[in-house]
Amino acid sequence: MKKPIFCFLSILLIAGGLMAQNEEPTKAKSGHTNNNKFKQLYDEFATPNMFRTASGAPGPAYYQQQADYKMDIELDDVNAKLSGSETITYTNNSPDELKYLWVQLDQNMRAKDSKSPLIEGGGYGPVTSASRFVSSYMKEPFDGGFNILEVKDANGNKLEYMINMTMMRIELPTSLKSGQQFSFFIKWWYNINDHVKDGGRSGYEYFPDTDNRIYVMAQFYPRMAVYSDVEGWQNSQFWGRDEFALTFGNFEVNITVPADHILDGTGRLVNRKEVFSKDMLDRYEKAKKTYDEPVKIVTQAEAEAAEIQKSTKKKTWKLSAENVRDFGFATSRKFIWDMMAVKIGGKDVMAVSLYPKEGNPLWEDWSTKTVASTLISYSRMTFDYPYHKAISVHAPMGMEYPMICYNFGRPEKDGTYSDRVKYGMMGVIIHEVGHNFFPMIVNSDERQWTWMDEGLNSFVQYVAEQDFAKKYPTALSPEDKTFPSRRGPAKNIISYMGGDQDFISPIMSKGLNVHQFGENAYGKPATALNILRETVMGRDLFDYSFREYAHRWMFKHPTPEDFFRTMEDASAFDLDWYWRGWFYTTDWVDIGVKEVKKYYVSSKPNDYGKRVARWYNVNPEDLIYMVEEGSEGFEDSMRDTSPMDSSASLKEYLMDNFTPEQRQAIKNPKYFYSVTFDKPGGLVMPIIVEYTYADGSKKRETYPAEIWRLNDNEVSKTIASEKEIVSIIVDPDLETADIDTSNNSWPKEIKQSDFDKFKDKVKN
């Protein structure tokens, strides 16, 4: 029996390398560093330790501090001023002694002497609006910073403190040892900003027709900074863009407002019977048992009446929250209030909306239903929503806090609204309610890593938007079959990733310092995770790993490494190449078909085959030879040389090389191709290929990203096919964010220019 043919094929490949070495000795080249795209991320990652393990889970020595607040707040509606006092009890769970405490004073970004406006460059624009021109060059700066009146310890003794812009350092009388607590008192007030005119994450909107305001309040109290094993004190200044790093704790907050105001916020309302009318109590009890349509707690007619009557009395609303990282509330006499229950993990959660008549009919139709659907989707992707309610408040911006968020989307005065307004409102509610999960519970450091809350949340938002459209198809416009998500689909990030590299930063950058903040912090990470889920890992493995990350780090402080490591730990996917490419670089995806060669099998020995045969002392006739169609010597090689001239006889020719069992498994390929793929873009990705055959049938093949591990520029695949291939397309469903599809086809697809399309349209 002849030696198996596959042995000689292996010899042929090996000999090629050996003979090249013997024939053309190469000179030693200078060394180089390891820049392989599949290099492990040890240089980029922090070293695992007792606080954070190599698996991405919290370590046995993991700790986090706690800050508990007792507050009394009063709103001066006439002067738009907020006054408050608070007692903070700080628990040092770290192994370190602390000489001082850092407290965040975020409202100081709006102080008259704030440095925030001074860090922005730029000159005069050729065109601007009158209001922007006045606010930029002709208006006295708004004085909105904290006015600190007192800082005392629990015994009433004054504490030394120093304010550096948005941070206040409080000197401790004695060092705070590990395991000890320290309580202190702060009294303060500030002027509330008009966030319609002056912007901001909180403030009021003024309605001149009835002389009323809607207040959405946040960052309204001095808040403890985070002290952790990663940063020590996270006391990076708040310049206005990067959001917040906050400590978990318990809150008891008493808020005094005009008696006819409707108020809701973080935590449970503990004096409901004192602030609710009998009708409101009855409606609330009904809402707790209603799962399909929201129940009005305060009707539009009642809200309109309150706008006109304007009570001069006061009322105090008392809220209590456990294990939250922050506190927000909204209050106004303009509010319509509705609620409905939603089942989450066997318990009822209240989906809630607060909105003025200006929000209807859009808000009464869709806000609360959107909240409920979002809680279901996010709970499926992460963990069961642990709080008892989630509130959506009508406001001119989008912002999030535990259990409450502020969302835009207002119809025209006649009640009509465009698809853009409708989808914008639904999308922002899904996004901001989703922030309850990231970062309100999975509590990442937003000041340092914006993408860890915005990017992860935008990814789950995309999933939740598609779920919402399936649950409520009537919410879609007639021409839409799915929710028109702004972020998540690969095609939506192409223009950004293929843009000017001078204005693109890696995702792993501090948000304050990047160009195109929205795409960097929201769009690109959301797309990266969506592609990872749909194309690289598959939904089952991705979803399991993503839930594992969420469960490991709920009510804790994760870092990027904790996320990256957990995703690999729970899936057995080595993803260092993916994190490096998508998160640490600004490379882009561009994979194409460089060349396709067609081959025939011949038994006629060529010169190279003869050399290999001599080298290994084998019979040249025992080898098979691949001859490229159209190459030099092609006709000679295929003419009257052997029974292998016919593809049909190839299987018969090879039968002597295999056992009877092996023969049954042998296919009978008639066509042989060498397909070369290249990668003009630097980003490593799987190669998704669709082969179309002469009979019209198609086949999909996905070559893992590791195919690029030894050649970062181009790779070739040899294909033995029983059917003739007539076309090849890379990334046929546009799922990898390939920025240039002109090289994705063989034969090359000739696309009609926009001008030619226009000419044809005119001609027709």
Protein Blocks (a to p, Z undefined) as FASTA:
>chain_A
ZZdfklmmmmmmmmmmmmmmmmmccddddddddfbfkbcfklmpccddfkbcfkopacfk
bccddddddddddddfklopaddddddddddfbfbdcfbdcdddfklmmgmklcklmmpg
cdddfbdcfklmmmmmmcccddfbdcdfbdcdfkopacddddehjaccdddfbacdehia
cddddddddddddfklngpjbdcdddfknopaddddehkbccdddddfklopafbccehl
accddddddddddddddfkbccddedjdfklmmmpcfklmmmmmmmmmcckbccdfbdfk
lmmmmmmnopabdcddddddehiabdcddddfkbccddddddeehiacdddddddfklpm
klmmmmmmmmmmmmmmmmmmmcgcfbfbdcddddfbdcddehiacdehiddfkopacfkl
mmmmmmmmmmmmmmmmmmmlmccdfklmmmlmmmmmmmmmmmmmmmmmmmmmmlpcfklm
bdcdfbhpaklmmmmmmmcfklcccfkbcfklpghkllmmmmmmmmmmmmmmmmmnopml
mmmmmmmmmmmmgoiacdfklmmmmmmmmnopafklmmmmmmmmccdcddddfbdcdddd
dfbdcfklmmmmmmnopafklpccdddehiahklmmmgokbfklpmklmmmmmmmmpcfk
lmmmpccdfbdcddddddfbfbdcddddddddfkopacdddddfklmmmockbccddddd
fbdcfbdcehklopnopablklmpccddddddfklmmmmmmmZZ
